[in-house]
Amino acid sequence: MKNFFNGFYLHKSIVLIIGVVLLVTILFETGQQYYYVTRFNLADDVQFFYLFKLHLYKWMIWALLSSVLIVYTRKRALQPNPGRYEITRFGLLILLLVLANILFTSTFQALTADSGFSWDLLSKEYIPFLTFQKLPIYVLGYVFLAVMLYYYFTSKALQIKVLELGELKEMNTQLYDQLSATLPDKTTVLTIKTGQSQKIIPATDIS
């Protein structure tokens, strides 16, 4: 059984792994922040579910932008000969996606802030804070996703190739059986080795 995910058919186990990893990550970050806020009295009446929602929408933006990485990974995995700078290309793409995550998430926070949107707060508070908070884990998340999907798409392409070769072998076998049934059993030519070469002599020329 397969599931439809981001424009490509992925096996349900792949979707399940991605979902479980994201959920565990969100719960861990929420629990970590909740501990520090309550332990050091950084805010009053902070609820775990409220912090969970904040981390959830951040990772939803991450998941939406990951569609670009999925498309690129599938395209590169289907290439017959990977390029010399394959890892460099993936690294640059992941870096751009992480920067886009930080920019979009910071902008969303600034737009939904109670104090109203401010370019000064966006550039001096939201963007620097998210950069230090999310950059490492965003990078690790995209690396994990790229590696897993690269091997997945490569494996699927190899399975298709094996099936095509199996069908070709069966077709050639059937063709050979058909030709064998129409040709006589007697040898029509003889191959004679003369020195370093071979000479083909029709059987009808031999008396």
C-alpha positions in Angstrom: 0.0 0.0 0.0 1.2 3.5 -0.9 0.4 7.0 0.3 0.3 10.2 -1.6 2.8 12.6 -0.2 3.9 15.9 -1.7 3.3 14.9 -5.3 5.0 11.6 -5.1 3.9 8.1 -4.1 5.8 7.1 -1.0 5.5 3.8 0.9 3.5 4.2 4.1 6.5 3.3 6.2 8.4 6.3 4.9 5.5 8.6 5.7 5.2 7.0 9.1 8.9 7.4 9.9 8.8 11.1 8.9 5.7 11.7 11.0 7.0 10.0 14.1 10.3 11.8 14.0 8.5 15.2 13.6 6.1 14.4 16.4 9.0 13.3 18.8 11.0 16.4 17.9 8.0 18.8 18.5 7.2 17.1 21.9 10.9 17.3 22.9 11.3 20.9 22.1 8.0 21.8 23.8 8.9 19.9 26.9 12.3 21.5 27.0 10.9 25.0 26.7 8.2 24.3 29.2 10.8 23.1 31.7 12.9 26.2 31.4 10.0 28.6 31.6 8.5 27.0 34.7 11.8 26.2 36.4 13.1 29.8 36.2 9.7 31.6 36.3 10.2 33.2 32.9 6.5 33.6 32.3 3.2 33.3 34.2 0.5 30.8 33.4 2.3 29.1 30.6 0.5 26.0 29.3 2.2 23.0 27.6 -0.4 22.9 24.8 0.2 26.6 24.0 3.9 26.0 23.6 3.2 22.8 21.6 1.1 24.9 19.1 4.0 27.4 18.7 6.5 24.7 17.8 3.9 22.9 15.7 3.4 25.7 13.2 7.2 26.3 13.0 7.6 22.7 11.9 4.7 22.9 9.6 6.5 25.6 7.7 9.6 23.3 7.7 7.5 20.5 6.3 6.0 22.6 3.5 9.5 23.9 2.4 10.8 20.3 2.5 8.7 19.6 -0.6 11.5 21.4 -2.6 14.0 19.0 -1.1 11.9 16.0 -1.9 11.5 17.0 -5.5 15.2 17.7 -5.9 16.2 14.4 -4.1 14.0 12.4 -6.4 15.4 14.1 -9.5 19.0 13.5 -8.4 18.3 9.9 -7.3 17.0 9.0 -10.8 20.1 10.4 -12.5 22.2 7.5 -14.0 25.6 9.1 -13.1 25.7 11.5 -10.0 27.7 14.6 -10.5 31.1 15.3 -8.8 29.6 18.1 -6.6 26.4 16.2 -5.6 27.0 16.7 -1.8 27.8 20.4 -2.4 24.5 20.9 -4.3 22.5 19.3 -1.5 24.4 21.3 1.1 23.6 24.6 -0.6 19.9 23.7 -1.1 19.6 22.7 2.6 21.2 25.9 3.7 18.8 28.0 1.5 15.8 26.0 2.9 16.9 26.6 6.5 17.4 30.4 5.8 13.9 30.5 4.2 12.5 28.7 7.2 13.9 31.2 9.6 12.8 34.2 7.5 9.2 32.9 7.0 8.8 31.8 10.6 10.2 35.1 12.0 8.0 37.1 9.7 4.9 35.1 10.8 5.8 35.7 14.5 6.3 39.4 13.9 2.9 39.7 12.1 1.0 37.8 14.8 2.7 39.6 17.8 0.5 41.4 20.2 2.6 44.6 19.9 2.2 44.6 16.1 4.6 44.2 13.2 7.9 45.9 13.5 10.9 45.7 11.2 13.2 46.5 14.1 11.9 43.6 16.2 12.0 41.3 13.2 15.7 42.0 12.4 17.0 42.4 15.9 14.9 39.9 17.9 12.9 37.3 15.9 15.5 36.4 13.2 18.5 36.2 15.6 16.6 34.2 18.2 15.3 31.6 15.6 18.7 31.4 14.0 20.3 30.3 17.3 17.3 28.2 18.3 16.4 26.3 15.1 19.3 26.4 12.7 21.1 23.3 13.9 18.0 21.1 14.2 16.6 22.3 10.9 19.8 21.4 9.2 19.8 17.9 10.8 16.2 17.4 9.9 16.8 18.2 6.2 19.9 16.1 6.1 18.0 13.1 7.5 15.2 13.6 5.1 17.5 13.9 2.0 19.5 10.8 2.9 16.5 8.7 3.6 14.6 9.7 0.5 17.7 9.5 -1.7 18.2 5.8 -0.8 14.4 5.2 -1.1 14.1 6.7 -4.6 17.3 4.9 -5.7 16.0 1.6 -4.4 12.6 2.1 -6.2 14.4 2.9 -9.4 16.6 -0.2 -9.0 13.5 -2.4 -8.4 11.9 -1.0 -11.6 15.1 -1.7 -13.6 15.2 -5.3 -12.3 11.6 -5.8 -13.3 12.3 -4.4 -16.8 15.3 -6.8 -17.2 13.2 -9.7 -16.0 10.5 -8.9 -18.6 13.2 -8.5 -21.3 14.7 -11.9 -20.5 11.3 -13.6 -20.6 10.5 -11.9 -23.9 13.9 -13.1 -25.4 13.3 -16.6 -24.1 9.9 -16.8 -25.8 11.4 -15.5 -29.0 14.2 -18.1 -28.9 11.7 -20.9 -28.4 9.6 -19.7 -31.3 12.7 -19.5 -33.6 13.9 -22.9 -32.4 10.6 -24.4 -33.4 10.8 -23.1 -36.9 14.5 -23.9 -37.7 15.8 -27.4 -38.5 17.9 -29.3 -36.0 20.7 -29.9 -38.6 23.6 -27.5 -38.5 23.6 -25.2 -41.5 27.1 -23.7 -41.0 30.4 -24.8 -39.5 32.8 -22.5 -37.8 36.4 -23.5 -38.5 39.3 -21.9 -36.7 42.2 -21.1 -39.0 45.2 -19.6 -37.3 44.1 -16.5 -35.4 40.8 -16.2 -37.2 37.6 -18.1 -37.7 36.0 -19.1 -41.0 32.3 -19.9 -41.5 31.7 -22.7 -44.1 28.1 -23.5 -45.2 27.2 -27.1 -44.6 25.9 -27.4 -48.2 29.5 -26.7 -49.5 30.8 -29.8 -47.8 30.6 -33.1 -49.8 
